[in-house]
Amino acid sequence: MTEKTLEALLFDVDGTLADTERDGHRVAFNRAFRDAGLDWDWDVDLYEKLLAVTGGKERIRFYLDEFNRDFARPADLDDFIAGLHRSKTDHYTRLLSEGRIPLRPGVERLLREARDAGLRLAIATTTTPANVEALLAHTLGPEAMDWFEVIAAGDIVPAKKPAPDIFVWALEQMGLEPAAGLAFEDSENGIRASTGAGLPTIVTLNDYTREHAVGDALLVLDQLGEPEAPARVLAGPADALGDKGYLSVDDLHRLHRAA
């Protein structure tokens, strides 16, 4: 059987590239609610429950269905939710512009190393294109959008994670077979989506996803790691990082071959 060469890396955004949920999206939602005159407050514990649903507009509807059933819904609920979500996006991009949401350790290092090695890069996320652009621009610089061959984001496909559709769409746009790629995710819904599309997947857990079932991952880490801030292998090959303490492109090739 011919060995498949690693050609591309496909990245989730929220929780994978940056810890955007607790101190980014959650805060932005609450500011949007206040602007709309609503007394809703999504605290840290409630937001963890709401993360069971992917997509911001879907999350608002889930909140109303499960946690705020007494709210008098407007006649055009879809339009009401869309307006809240637009306001939330404005607040989120403002938080990014203030430098409130840095990339996770090792992300910028690995992206630059991958580009230097000639690997193709893509984004596959349920967050909006505006959120992706704001995060990349305010952390890596305005040229960073051009680092990614495909930005698969938001409502570009109707079924959001854990459906595999966003990864399938990204692979189709790249003309890439799943076996030639590696996905990076942070959650159970994320890995269900990526592996559902046939992509071997590396998971970097965060505070919200540390208890998630991600048993199908090639490797599970607490972060990608830096020379001065080593990553921990939580599941998968114990020697995956060698003795250097961070995930490198050479490690990715070895993991991909083993997959």
Buried (B, 14 or more C-beta within 10 A) or exposed (E): EEEBEBBBBBBBBBBBBBBBBBBBBBBBBBBBBBEEEEEBEBEEEBBBEBBEBBBBBBBBBBBBEEEEEEEEEEEEEEEBBBBBBBBBBBBBBEBBEEEBBBBBBBBBBBBEBBBEEEBBBBBBBBBBBBBBBBBBBBBBEEEBBEBBBBBBBBEBBEEBBBBBBBBBBBBEBBEBEBBBBBBBBBBBBBBBBBBBBBBBBBBBBBEBBEEBEBEBBBBBBBBBBBEEEBBEBBBBEEEBBEEEBBBBBEBBBBBBEEB
